[in-house]
Amino acid sequence: MIGRSLRPARVVPRSALILLALCLSLQVGFTLVQPRPTARAAALTPPPAGPALALMQGFDRLPAAHLLILYLQAFDNQPGISIPYLELDYPRVAEWLVTALRLDPVGQYPLLMATQLYGQVPDPARSRFMLELAYDQFLVDPERRWPWLAHGAIMAKHRLNDLPLALKFARTIQAHSKHAPSWARQMHIFLLEDMGEFEAARILLGGLLASGTVTDMHERILLLESLERIKAAESPTGSTRH
């Protein structure tokens, strides 16, 4: 009842105190032996599609694309857990990136994420997957997206040690992008040289110089020096560059 004073502890039976202490000890012991709770990574769901995507397309596409990218960026930091990129579902990640590009075709950030974040993992298969994504998306808009394929060519050469893949990317830039800078459009020539394809490199380099498209004097000097180096490597007494 309200107002009734509590009885002092000394009047509580000793057996009850012992039982209470035992229960508390058992509770503490049970807590200590239990495994620590661990957060589990939730699976990345598919990006918006169908009516949901149509609704996003009906509004301003730029903020919608940014929302998709922000969600994807935040996904690897879920409450209580940080998910390594190696554990992500890369085909599903690619779906999110491509959806963001469709909402904002001018935006570059999804391709930056593909090549600079997800493509940098120490897993050649996953890196190639993201570089191929950059290759496919380059073909959609070569004049805006050539930097990511050029970066892919550099990655393929230096990180993956895959010169044929690097050459594929470089040749695609040369064939499809008229406004890429000269270094990107000429990359395939120097990759051929690195692969020991000296005759092909010499023919392409000679044709480039003869075409008159290279007008900068310093650039012409560098190309002429490269041509002489390739000719020297082709000669029986020439040494192959490594």
C-alpha positions as CSV (number, residue, x, y, z in Angstrom):
1,M,0.0,0.0,0.0
2,I,1.1,3.6,-0.6
3,G,2.7,5.1,2.4
4,R,3.7,1.8,3.9
5,S,7.4,1.8,4.8
6,L,9.6,-0.9,3.3
7,R,10.9,-3.5,5.6
8,P,14.7,-3.3,6.3
9,A,16.9,-5.9,4.7
10,R,17.8,-7.4,8.0
11,V,14.3,-8.9,8.3
12,V,14.5,-10.7,4.9
13,P,15.1,-14.4,5.4
14,R,18.8,-15.4,4.9
15,S,17.7,-18.2,2.6
16,A,16.0,-15.6,0.3
17,L,19.1,-13.5,0.1
18,I,21.2,-16.5,-0.7
19,L,18.8,-17.5,-3.5
20,L,18.8,-13.9,-4.9
21,A,22.6,-13.8,-4.9
22,L,22.7,-17.2,-6.6
23,C,20.2,-16.1,-9.3
24,L,22.3,-12.9,-10.0
25,S,25.5,-15.0,-10.3
26,L,23.8,-17.4,-12.7
27,Q,22.5,-14.4,-14.8
28,V,26.0,-12.8,-14.9
29,G,27.6,-16.1,-15.8
30,F,25.1,-16.8,-18.5
31,T,25.7,-13.4,-20.0
32,L,29.5,-13.9,-20.0
33,V,29.4,-17.2,-21.9
34,Q,27.0,-16.0,-24.6
35,P,28.6,-15.1,-27.9
36,R,28.7,-11.4,-28.7
37,P,25.9,-10.3,-30.9
38,T,27.1,-9.6,-34.4
39,A,25.5,-7.5,-37.1
40,R,24.8,-9.2,-40.3
41,A,25.1,-7.6,-43.7
42,A,21.8,-7.2,-45.5
43,A,21.7,-8.2,-49.1
44,L,21.8,-5.4,-51.7
45,T,18.3,-5.2,-53.2
46,P,17.8,-4.5,-56.9
47,P,17.6,-0.8,-57.9
48,P,14.3,0.8,-58.6
49,A,12.7,-0.5,-61.7
50,G,9.3,-0.6,-63.4
51,P,6.7,1.8,-61.9
52,A,9.2,3.0,-59.2
53,L,11.8,3.9,-61.8
54,A,9.2,5.6,-64.0
55,L,8.1,7.7,-61.0
56,M,11.7,8.8,-60.4
57,Q,12.1,9.6,-64.1
58,G,8.9,11.7,-63.9
59,F,10.6,14.1,-61.5
60,D,14.0,15.8,-61.7
61,R,16.4,13.0,-62.7
62,L,19.5,14.6,-61.3
63,P,18.5,14.4,-57.6
64,A,17.0,10.9,-58.3
65,A,20.3,9.7,-59.6
66,H,22.1,11.2,-56.7
67,L,19.8,9.5,-54.2
68,L,20.6,6.1,-55.8
69,I,24.4,6.8,-55.6
70,L,24.1,8.0,-52.0
71,Y,22.2,4.8,-51.1
72,L,24.8,2.6,-52.8
73,Q,27.6,4.4,-51.1
74,A,26.0,4.1,-47.7
75,F,25.2,0.4,-48.2
76,D,28.7,-0.8,-47.3
77,N,28.4,0.9,-43.9
78,Q,25.4,-0.7,-42.3
79,P,24.6,-0.2,-38.6
80,G,27.2,-2.2,-36.6
81,I,29.1,-3.5,-39.6
82,S,31.4,-2.4,-42.4
83,I,31.1,-4.5,-45.6
84,P,34.3,-4.9,-47.6
85,Y,33.9,-4.3,-51.3
86,L,35.0,-7.8,-51.9
87,E,31.9,-9.2,-50.3
88,L,29.5,-7.1,-52.3
89,D,27.4,-8.6,-55.1
90,Y,29.1,-7.0,-58.1
91,P,26.4,-7.7,-60.7
92,R,23.9,-6.1,-58.4
93,V,26.2,-3.1,-57.7
94,A,26.5,-2.7,-61.5
95,E,22.7,-2.6,-61.8
96,W,22.6,0.4,-59.4
97,L,25.4,2.2,-61.2
98,V,23.8,1.7,-64.7
99,T,20.4,2.8,-63.3
100,A,22.0,6.0,-62.0
101,L,23.6,6.6,-65.4
102,R,20.3,6.2,-67.1
103,L,18.7,8.8,-64.8
104,D,21.6,11.2,-65.3
105,P,23.5,10.3,-68.5
106,V,25.7,13.3,-68.2
107,G,26.8,12.4,-64.7
108,Q,30.3,10.9,-64.3
109,Y,30.2,9.8,-60.6
110,P,28.9,6.2,-61.2
111,L,31.8,5.5,-63.5
112,L,34.2,7.0,-61.1
113,M,32.8,4.6,-58.4
114,A,33.1,1.7,-60.8
115,T,36.8,2.3,-61.7
116,Q,38.1,4.1,-58.6
117,L,36.3,2.3,-55.8
118,Y,34.9,-1.1,-56.8
119,G,37.5,-1.6,-59.5
120,Q,40.4,-1.2,-57.1
121,V,39.8,-4.3,-55.0
122,P,42.5,-7.0,-54.8
123,D,40.5,-9.4,-56.9
124,P,41.3,-9.5,-60.6
125,A,37.9,-10.9,-61.5
126,R,36.0,-8.2,-59.8
127,S,38.3,-5.5,-61.2
128,R,37.8,-6.8,-64.7
129,F,34.1,-6.8,-64.1
130,M,34.0,-3.1,-63.3
131,L,36.4,-2.2,-66.1
132,E,34.2,-4.0,-68.6
133,L,31.3,-2.0,-67.2
134,A,33.3,1.2,-67.9
135,Y,33.9,-0.2,-71.4
136,D,30.2,-0.8,-72.1
137,Q,29.2,2.6,-70.8
138,F,31.9,4.3,-72.8
139,L,30.3,3.1,-76.0
140,V,27.0,4.8,-74.9
141,D,28.7,8.2,-74.8
142,P,32.3,8.1,-75.9
143,E,33.0,11.9,-75.9
144,R,32.0,12.3,-72.2
145,R,33.1,8.9,-70.8
146,W,36.6,8.4,-72.4
147,P,38.4,9.3,-69.1
148,W,37.1,6.2,-67.4
149,L,38.1,3.8,-70.2
150,A,41.5,5.5,-70.4
151,H,41.8,4.9,-66.7
152,G,40.7,1.3,-67.3
153,A,43.5,0.8,-69.8
154,I,46.1,2.0,-67.3
155,M,44.6,-0.2,-64.6
156,A,44.6,-3.2,-67.0
157,K,48.3,-2.7,-67.8
158,H,49.7,-1.8,-64.4
159,R,47.4,-3.5,-61.9
160,L,46.1,-6.5,-63.8
161,N,49.2,-7.0,-66.0
162,D,46.8,-7.6,-68.8
163,L,48.2,-5.9,-71.9
164,P,45.6,-7.4,-74.3
165,L,42.8,-5.9,-72.2
166,A,44.5,-2.6,-72.0
167,L,45.0,-2.6,-75.8
168,K,41.3,-3.4,-76.3
169,F,40.3,-0.3,-74.3
170,A,42.9,1.9,-75.9
171,R,41.9,0.9,-79.4
172,T,38.2,1.5,-78.5
173,I,39.0,5.1,-77.4
174,Q,40.9,5.7,-80.6
175,A,38.1,4.3,-82.8
176,H,35.1,6.0,-81.1
177,S,36.2,9.2,-79.4
178,K,37.2,12.1,-81.7
179,H,37.6,14.6,-78.9
180,A,39.7,12.7,-76.4
181,P,43.1,14.2,-75.9
182,S,45.9,12.9,-78.1
183,W,47.6,10.9,-75.3
184,A,44.4,8.9,-74.9
185,R,43.9,8.4,-78.6
186,Q,47.6,7.3,-79.1
187,M,47.7,5.0,-76.1
188,H,47.2,1.9,-78.2
189,I,50.4,2.6,-80.2
190,F,52.6,2.5,-77.1
191,L,50.8,-0.5,-75.8
192,L,51.6,-2.3,-79.0
193,E,55.2,-1.4,-78.4
194,D,55.1,-2.7,-74.9
195,M,53.7,-6.0,-76.3
196,G,56.6,-6.2,-78.7
197,E,54.3,-5.5,-81.7
198,F,56.9,-3.2,-83.1
199,E,55.9,-3.3,-86.8
200,A,52.3,-2.5,-86.0
201,A,53.3,0.3,-83.7
202,R,55.7,1.7,-86.2
203,I,53.0,1.7,-89.0
204,L,50.4,3.4,-86.8
205,L,52.9,6.0,-85.4
206,G,54.2,6.8,-88.9
207,G,50.7,7.2,-90.2
208,L,49.8,9.5,-87.3
209,L,52.7,11.7,-88.0
210,A,52.1,11.8,-91.8
211,S,48.4,12.6,-91.3
212,G,49.2,16.1,-90.0
213,T,46.7,15.7,-87.1
214,V,49.5,16.2,-84.6
215,T,50.4,19.9,-84.8
216,D,52.0,20.6,-81.5
217,M,55.7,20.7,-82.0
218,H,56.7,19.2,-78.6
219,E,54.2,16.4,-79.2
220,R,55.6,15.7,-82.7
221,I,59.1,15.6,-81.3
222,L,58.1,13.0,-78.7
223,L,56.3,10.9,-81.3
224,L,59.3,11.1,-83.6
225,E,61.6,9.9,-80.8
226,S,59.2,7.1,-80.1
227,L,59.2,6.1,-83.8
228,E,63.1,6.0,-83.8
229,R,63.0,3.9,-80.7
230,I,60.6,1.5,-82.3
231,K,62.7,1.3,-85.4
232,A,65.8,0.6,-83.3
233,A,63.9,-2.2,-81.5
234,E,62.9,-3.7,-84.8
235,S,66.5,-3.8,-86.2
236,P,68.5,-7.0,-85.6
237,T,70.9,-5.2,-83.4
238,G,68.2,-3.2,-81.5
239,S,67.3,-4.0,-78.0
240,T,63.8,-4.6,-76.9
241,R,62.4,-2.1,-74.4
242,H,60.9,-3.6,-71.2
